[in-house]
Amino acid sequence: MNPNPLKILVLYYSQNGSTLNLARQIARGIESVAGCEAVLRTVPKVSTVCEAVEKDIPDSGAPTPPPKTSKPAPPSP
């Protein structure tokens, strides 16, 4: 057994368990490779609200700061 295996993250979200089963199969495949270890992690449910269509965002987009101006370089001798 390798004391420092290559850890590979299998990140998933599963609402009904199907994606969890697929993630487990992927992890088994990873661990079948010598020197590799699967790290199985889930993430919380993502919001279905698209921020780009929220009414508090102006049509022109989010405000941005003005560009920074720098002093011109002095002329070379």
Backbone as XML, in Angstrom:
<?xml version="1.0"?>
<chain id="A" units="angstrom">
  <residue number="1" name="MET">
    <atom name="N" x="0.840" y="-1.189" z="0.000"/>
    <atom name="CA" x="0.000" y="0.000" z="0.000"/>
    <atom name="C" x="0.880" y="1.246" z="0.000"/>
  </residue>
  <residue number="2" name="ASN">
    <atom name="N" x="0.551" y="2.204" z="-0.848"/>
    <atom name="CA" x="1.304" y="3.449" z="-0.982"/>
    <atom name="C" x="1.006" y="4.344" z="0.222"/>
  </residue>
  <residue number="3" name="PRO">
    <atom name="N" x="2.058" y="4.819" z="0.943"/>
    <atom name="CA" x="1.807" y="5.682" z="2.103"/>
    <atom name="C" x="1.268" y="7.063" z="1.700"/>
  </residue>
  <residue number="4" name="ASN">
    <atom name="N" x="1.502" y="7.482" z="0.469"/>
    <atom name="CA" x="1.019" y="8.779" z="-0.018"/>
    <atom name="C" x="0.243" y="8.591" z="-1.318"/>
  </residue>
  <residue number="5" name="PRO">
    <atom name="N" x="-0.972" y="8.046" z="-1.233"/>
    <atom name="CA" x="-1.720" y="7.793" z="-2.467"/>
    <atom name="C" x="-2.165" y="9.096" z="-3.131"/>
  </residue>
  <residue number="6" name="LEU">
    <atom name="N" x="-2.373" y="9.019" z="-4.421"/>
    <atom name="CA" x="-2.918" y="10.143" z="-5.170"/>
    <atom name="C" x="-4.407" y="10.209" z="-4.853"/>
  </residue>
  <residue number="7" name="LYS">
    <atom name="N" x="-4.842" y="11.286" z="-4.207"/>
    <atom name="CA" x="-6.249" y="11.423" z="-3.831"/>
    <atom name="C" x="-7.010" y="12.134" z="-4.940"/>
  </residue>
  <residue number="8" name="ILE">
    <atom name="N" x="-8.107" y="11.523" z="-5.364"/>
    <atom name="CA" x="-8.934" y="12.080" z="-6.432"/>
    <atom name="C" x="-10.316" y="12.355" z="-5.869"/>
  </residue>
  <residue number="9" name="LEU">
    <atom name="N" x="-10.744" y="13.592" z="-5.971"/>
    <atom name="CA" x="-12.042" y="14.007" z="-5.441"/>
    <atom name="C" x="-13.159" y="13.653" z="-6.418"/>
  </residue>
  <residue number="10" name="VAL">
    <atom name="N" x="-14.179" y="12.975" z="-5.914"/>
    <atom name="CA" x="-15.392" y="12.692" z="-6.680"/>
    <atom name="C" x="-16.481" y="13.512" z="-6.000"/>
  </residue>
  <residue number="11" name="LEU">
    <atom name="N" x="-16.817" y="14.634" z="-6.600"/>
    <atom name="CA" x="-17.774" y="15.578" z="-6.027"/>
    <atom name="C" x="-19.101" y="15.432" z="-6.761"/>
  </residue>
  <residue number="12" name="TYR">
    <atom name="N" x="-20.190" y="15.301" z="-6.010"/>
    <atom name="CA" x="-21.483" y="15.059" z="-6.645"/>
    <atom name="C" x="-22.613" y="15.660" z="-5.826"/>
  </residue>
  <residue number="13" name="TYR">
    <atom name="N" x="-23.764" y="15.782" z="-6.460"/>
    <atom name="CA" x="-25.023" y="16.104" z="-5.781"/>
    <atom name="C" x="-26.041" y="15.094" z="-6.281"/>
  </residue>
  <residue number="14" name="SER">
    <atom name="N" x="-26.765" y="14.492" z="-5.371"/>
    <atom name="CA" x="-27.746" y="13.489" z="-5.753"/>
    <atom name="C" x="-29.063" y="13.761" z="-5.049"/>
  </residue>
  <residue number="15" name="GLN">
    <atom name="N" x="-30.090" y="13.969" z="-5.836"/>
    <atom name="CA" x="-31.405" y="14.232" z="-5.266"/>
    <atom name="C" x="-32.131" y="12.926" z="-4.942"/>
  </residue>
  <residue number="16" name="ASN">
    <atom name="N" x="-31.993" y="11.936" z="-5.808"/>
    <atom name="CA" x="-32.736" y="10.694" z="-5.627"/>
    <atom name="C" x="-31.853" y="9.468" z="-5.413"/>
  </residue>
  <residue number="17" name="GLY">
    <atom name="N" x="-30.558" y="9.647" z="-5.413"/>
    <atom name="CA" x="-29.653" y="8.530" z="-5.171"/>
    <atom name="C" x="-28.984" y="7.966" z="-6.410"/>
  </residue>
  <residue number="18" name="SER">
    <atom name="N" x="-29.478" y="8.295" z="-7.594"/>
    <atom name="CA" x="-28.878" y="7.762" z="-8.821"/>
    <atom name="C" x="-27.458" y="8.281" z="-9.025"/>
  </residue>
  <residue number="19" name="THR">
    <atom name="N" x="-27.267" y="9.563" z="-8.805"/>
    <atom name="CA" x="-25.932" y="10.143" z="-8.988"/>
    <atom name="C" x="-24.984" y="9.644" z="-7.904"/>
  </residue>
  <residue number="20" name="LEU">
    <atom name="N" x="-25.499" y="9.417" z="-6.700"/>
    <atom name="CA" x="-24.688" y="8.828" z="-5.633"/>
    <atom name="C" x="-24.176" y="7.457" z="-6.057"/>
  </residue>
  <residue number="21" name="ASN">
    <atom name="N" x="-25.044" y="6.647" z="-6.623"/>
    <atom name="CA" x="-24.623" y="5.315" z="-7.082"/>
    <atom name="C" x="-23.550" y="5.422" z="-8.157"/>
  </residue>
  <residue number="22" name="LEU">
    <atom name="N" x="-23.719" y="6.359" z="-9.083"/>
    <atom name="CA" x="-22.719" y="6.563" z="-10.130"/>
    <atom name="C" x="-21.396" y="7.035" z="-9.520"/>
  </residue>
  <residue number="23" name="ALA">
    <atom name="N" x="-21.456" y="7.957" z="-8.558"/>
    <atom name="CA" x="-20.241" y="8.460" z="-7.898"/>
    <atom name="C" x="-19.517" y="7.322" z="-7.177"/>
  </residue>
  <residue number="24" name="ARG">
    <atom name="N" x="-20.264" y="6.424" z="-6.558"/>
    <atom name="CA" x="-19.648" y="5.269" z="-5.881"/>
    <atom name="C" x="-18.957" y="4.352" z="-6.887"/>
  </residue>
  <residue number="25" name="GLN">
    <atom name="N" x="-19.567" y="4.159" z="-8.048"/>
    <atom name="CA" x="-18.941" y="3.322" z="-9.079"/>
    <atom name="C" x="-17.659" y="3.969" z="-9.587"/>
  </residue>
  <residue number="26" name="ILE">
    <atom name="N" x="-17.695" y="5.280" z="-9.755"/>
    <atom name="CA" x="-16.487" y="6.004" z="-10.181"/>
    <atom name="C" x="-15.397" y="5.855" z="-9.129"/>
  </residue>
  <residue number="27" name="ALA">
    <atom name="N" x="-15.769" y="5.983" z="-7.856"/>
    <atom name="CA" x="-14.798" y="5.843" z="-6.763"/>
    <atom name="C" x="-14.186" y="4.437" z="-6.755"/>
  </residue>
  <residue number="28" name="ARG">
    <atom name="N" x="-15.008" y="3.420" z="-6.989"/>
    <atom name="CA" x="-14.480" y="2.053" z="-7.050"/>
    <atom name="C" x="-13.473" y="1.910" z="-8.192"/>
  </residue>
  <residue number="29" name="GLY">
    <atom name="N" x="-13.780" y="2.527" z="-9.333"/>
    <atom name="CA" x="-12.846" y="2.489" z="-10.459"/>
    <atom name="C" x="-11.536" y="3.176" z="-10.131"/>
  </residue>
  <residue number="30" name="ILE">
    <atom name="N" x="-11.622" y="4.307" z="-9.464"/>
    <atom name="CA" x="-10.402" y="5.033" z="-9.069"/>
    <atom name="C" x="-9.565" y="4.175" z="-8.135"/>
  </residue>
  <residue number="31" name="GLU">
    <atom name="N" x="-10.220" y="3.553" z="-7.158"/>
    <atom name="CA" x="-9.478" y="2.786" z="-6.161"/>
    <atom name="C" x="-8.948" y="1.467" z="-6.718"/>
  </residue>
  <residue number="32" name="SER">
    <atom name="N" x="-9.400" y="1.086" z="-7.907"/>
    <atom name="CA" x="-8.855" y="-0.123" z="-8.529"/>
    <atom name="C" x="-7.493" y="0.149" z="-9.168"/>
  </residue>
  <residue number="33" name="VAL">
    <atom name="N" x="-7.117" y="1.406" z="-9.237"/>
    <atom name="CA" x="-5.819" y="1.794" z="-9.797"/>
    <atom name="C" x="-4.812" y="1.899" z="-8.651"/>
  </residue>
  <residue number="34" name="ALA">
    <atom name="N" x="-3.699" y="1.208" z="-8.791"/>
    <atom name="CA" x="-2.673" y="1.218" z="-7.749"/>
    <atom name="C" x="-2.197" y="2.645" z="-7.473"/>
  </residue>
  <residue number="35" name="GLY">
    <atom name="N" x="-2.119" y="3.008" z="-6.206"/>
    <atom name="CA" x="-1.610" y="4.313" z="-5.811"/>
    <atom name="C" x="-2.645" y="5.420" z="-5.835"/>
  </residue>
  <residue number="36" name="CYS">
    <atom name="N" x="-3.917" y="5.072" z="-6.071"/>
    <atom name="CA" x="-4.975" y="6.087" z="-6.116"/>
    <atom name="C" x="-5.998" y="5.836" z="-5.019"/>
  </residue>
  <residue number="37" name="GLU">
    <atom name="N" x="-6.527" y="6.920" z="-4.494"/>
    <atom name="CA" x="-7.559" y="6.846" z="-3.459"/>
    <atom name="C" x="-8.678" y="7.815" z="-3.832"/>
  </residue>
  <residue number="38" name="ALA">
    <atom name="N" x="-9.911" y="7.356" z="-3.793"/>
    <atom name="CA" x="-11.061" y="8.211" z="-4.096"/>
    <atom name="C" x="-11.537" y="8.888" z="-2.824"/>
  </residue>
  <residue number="39" name="VAL">
    <atom name="N" x="-11.842" y="10.168" z="-2.942"/>
    <atom name="CA" x="-12.437" y="10.928" z="-1.842"/>
    <atom name="C" x="-13.825" y="11.340" z="-2.323"/>
  </residue>
  <residue number="40" name="LEU">
    <atom name="N" x="-14.846" y="10.741" z="-1.750"/>
    <atom name="CA" x="-16.228" y="10.946" z="-2.169"/>
    <atom name="C" x="-16.852" y="12.040" z="-1.310"/>
  </residue>
  <residue number="41" name="ARG">
    <atom name="N" x="-17.324" y="13.114" z="-1.958"/>
    <atom name="CA" x="-17.944" y="14.230" z="-1.231"/>
    <atom name="C" x="-19.187" y="14.689" z="-1.974"/>
  </residue>
  <residue number="42" name="THR">
    <atom name="N" x="-20.190" y="15.103" z="-1.207"/>
    <atom name="CA" x="-21.403" y="15.648" z="-1.799"/>
    <atom name="C" x="-21.467" y="17.147" z="-1.521"/>
  </residue>
  <residue number="43" name="VAL">
    <atom name="N" x="-22.307" y="17.833" z="-2.247"/>
    <atom name="CA" x="-22.503" y="19.264" z="-2.055"/>
    <atom name="C" x="-23.980" y="19.505" z="-1.761"/>
  </residue>
  <residue number="44" name="PRO">
    <atom name="N" x="-24.304" y="20.624" z="-1.102"/>
    <atom name="CA" x="-25.714" y="20.918" z="-0.843"/>
    <atom name="C" x="-26.454" y="21.285" z="-2.125"/>
  </residue>
  <residue number="45" name="LYS">
    <atom name="N" x="-27.761" y="21.205" z="-2.056"/>
    <atom name="CA" x="-28.598" y="21.545" z="-3.206"/>
    <atom name="C" x="-28.338" y="22.985" z="-3.632"/>
  </residue>
  <residue number="46" name="VAL">
    <atom name="N" x="-28.254" y="23.199" z="-4.923"/>
    <atom name="CA" x="-28.002" y="24.519" z="-5.484"/>
    <atom name="C" x="-29.338" y="25.198" z="-5.760"/>
  </residue>
  <residue number="47" name="SER">
    <atom name="N" x="-29.399" y="26.489" z="-5.555"/>
    <atom name="CA" x="-30.627" y="27.239" z="-5.811"/>
    <atom name="C" x="-30.982" y="27.194" z="-7.290"/>
  </residue>
  <residue number="48" name="THR">
    <atom name="N" x="-32.265" y="27.125" z="-7.570"/>
    <atom name="CA" x="-32.724" y="27.132" z="-8.956"/>
    <atom name="C" x="-33.010" y="28.546" z="-9.448"/>
  </residue>
  <residue number="49" name="VAL">
    <atom name="N" x="-32.829" y="29.539" z="-8.577"/>
    <atom name="CA" x="-33.083" y="30.927" z="-8.959"/>
    <atom name="C" x="-31.869" y="31.457" z="-9.714"/>
  </residue>
  <residue number="50" name="CYS">
    <atom name="N" x="-32.101" y="31.964" z="-10.899"/>
    <atom name="CA" x="-31.023" y="32.550" z="-11.697"/>
    <atom name="C" x="-30.875" y="34.002" z="-11.276"/>
  </residue>
  <residue number="51" name="GLU">
    <atom name="N" x="-29.721" y="34.350" z="-10.736"/>
    <atom name="CA" x="-29.503" y="35.715" z="-10.259"/>
    <atom name="C" x="-29.568" y="36.732" z="-11.384"/>
  </residue>
  <residue number="52" name="ALA">
    <atom name="N" x="-29.293" y="36.321" z="-12.590"/>
    <atom name="CA" x="-29.269" y="37.252" z="-13.713"/>
    <atom name="C" x="-30.658" y="37.760" z="-14.074"/>
  </residue>
  <residue number="53" name="VAL">
    <atom name="N" x="-31.702" y="37.131" z="-13.589"/>
    <atom name="CA" x="-33.053" y="37.583" z="-13.910"/>
    <atom name="C" x="-33.763" y="38.182" z="-12.696"/>
  </residue>
  <residue number="54" name="GLU">
    <atom name="N" x="-33.055" y="38.346" z="-11.600"/>
    <atom name="CA" x="-33.660" y="38.974" z="-10.426"/>
    <atom name="C" x="-33.975" y="40.429" z="-10.745"/>
  </residue>
  <residue number="55" name="LYS">
    <atom name="N" x="-35.098" y="40.926" z="-10.248"/>
    <atom name="CA" x="-35.549" y="42.274" z="-10.599"/>
    <atom name="C" x="-34.682" y="43.388" z="-10.020"/>
  </residue>
  <residue number="56" name="ASP">
    <atom name="N" x="-33.854" y="43.109" z="-9.000"/>
    <atom name="CA" x="-33.027" y="44.170" z="-8.432"/>
    <atom name="C" x="-31.713" y="44.379" z="-9.195"/>
  </residue>
  <residue number="57" name="ILE">
    <atom name="N" x="-31.486" y="43.612" z="-10.234"/>
    <atom name="CA" x="-30.297" y="43.806" z="-11.066"/>
    <atom name="C" x="-30.707" y="44.641" z="-12.282"/>
  </residue>
  <residue number="58" name="PRO">
    <atom name="N" x="-30.051" y="45.781" z="-12.499"/>
    <atom name="CA" x="-30.439" y="46.626" z="-13.629"/>
    <atom name="C" x="-30.161" y="45.953" z="-14.969"/>
  </residue>
  <residue number="59" name="ASP">
    <atom name="N" x="-30.911" y="46.364" z="-15.990"/>
    <atom name="CA" x="-30.734" y="45.804" z="-17.333"/>
    <atom name="C" x="-29.318" y="45.994" z="-17.855"/>
  </residue>
  <residue number="60" name="SER">
    <atom name="N" x="-28.672" y="47.061" z="-17.417"/>
    <atom name="CA" x="-27.318" y="47.344" z="-17.892"/>
    <atom name="C" x="-26.278" y="46.477" z="-17.192"/>
  </residue>
  <residue number="61" name="GLY">
    <atom name="N" x="-26.698" y="45.680" z="-16.223"/>
    <atom name="CA" x="-25.758" y="44.828" z="-15.507"/>
    <atom name="C" x="-25.374" y="45.430" z="-14.169"/>
  </residue>
  <residue number="62" name="ALA">
    <atom name="N" x="-24.551" y="44.731" z="-13.460"/>
    <atom name="CA" x="-24.114" y="45.196" z="-12.152"/>
    <atom name="C" x="-23.159" y="46.374" z="-12.328"/>
  </residue>
  <residue number="63" name="PRO">
    <atom name="N" x="-23.220" y="47.352" z="-11.411"/>
    <atom name="CA" x="-22.309" y="48.487" z="-11.511"/>
    <atom name="C" x="-20.860" y="48.046" z="-11.305"/>
  </residue>
  <residue number="64" name="THR">
    <atom name="N" x="-19.970" y="48.674" z="-12.014"/>
    <atom name="CA" x="-18.551" y="48.364" z="-11.872"/>
    <atom name="C" x="-17.800" y="49.647" z="-11.578"/>
  </residue>
  <residue number="65" name="PRO">
    <atom name="N" x="-16.706" y="49.558" z="-10.853"/>
    <atom name="CA" x="-15.929" y="50.762" z="-10.564"/>
    <atom name="C" x="-15.266" y="51.281" z="-11.837"/>
  </residue>
  <residue number="66" name="PRO">
    <atom name="N" x="-14.985" y="52.589" z="-11.885"/>
    <atom name="CA" x="-14.306" y="53.133" z="-13.072"/>
    <atom name="C" x="-12.910" y="52.536" z="-13.192"/>
  </residue>
  <residue number="67" name="PRO">
    <atom name="N" x="-12.379" y="52.457" z="-14.409"/>
    <atom name="CA" x="-11.040" y="51.886" z="-14.572"/>
    <atom name="C" x="-9.996" y="52.755" z="-13.887"/>
  </residue>
  <residue number="68" name="LYS">
    <atom name="N" x="-8.978" y="52.100" z="-13.383"/>
    <atom name="CA" x="-7.887" y="52.837" z="-12.737"/>
    <atom name="C" x="-7.035" y="53.487" z="-13.812"/>
  </residue>
  <residue number="69" name="THR">
    <atom name="N" x="-6.682" y="54.724" z="-13.554"/>
    <atom name="CA" x="-5.783" y="55.395" z="-14.495"/>
    <atom name="C" x="-4.406" y="55.466" z="-13.858"/>
  </residue>
  <residue number="70" name="SER">
    <atom name="N" x="-3.420" y="55.259" z="-14.654"/>
    <atom name="CA" x="-2.059" y="55.336" z="-14.136"/>
    <atom name="C" x="-1.352" y="56.516" z="-14.796"/>
  </residue>
  <residue number="71" name="LYS">
    <atom name="N" x="-0.347" y="57.002" z="-14.117"/>
    <atom name="CA" x="0.422" y="58.110" z="-14.660"/>
    <atom name="C" x="1.234" y="57.613" z="-15.836"/>
  </residue>
  <residue number="72" name="PRO">
    <atom name="N" x="1.308" y="58.384" z="-16.905"/>
    <atom name="CA" x="2.115" y="57.935" z="-18.036"/>
    <atom name="C" x="3.589" y="57.855" z="-17.648"/>
  </residue>
  <residue number="73" name="ALA">
    <atom name="N" x="4.278" y="56.933" z="-18.253"/>
    <atom name="CA" x="5.715" y="56.777" z="-17.988"/>
    <atom name="C" x="6.456" y="57.989" z="-18.524"/>
  </residue>
  <residue number="74" name="PRO">
    <atom name="N" x="7.480" y="58.403" z="-17.813"/>
    <atom name="CA" x="8.264" y="59.547" z="-18.302"/>
    <atom name="C" x="8.969" y="59.176" z="-19.607"/>
  </residue>
  <residue number="75" name="PRO">
    <atom name="N" x="9.161" y="60.166" z="-20.472"/>
    <atom name="CA" x="9.844" y="59.868" z="-21.747"/>
    <atom name="C" x="11.260" y="59.362" z="-21.512"/>
  </residue>
  <residue number="76" name="SER">
    <atom name="N" x="11.671" y="58.439" z="-22.341"/>
    <atom name="CA" x="13.042" y="57.919" z="-22.187"/>
    <atom name="C" x="14.041" y="58.902" z="-22.787"/>
  </residue>
  <residue number="77" name="PRO">
    <atom name="N" x="15.208" y="59.005" z="-22.173"/>
    <atom name="CA" x="16.234" y="59.988" z="-22.646"/>
    <atom name="C" x="16.835" y="59.640" z="-23.976"/>
  </residue>
</chain>
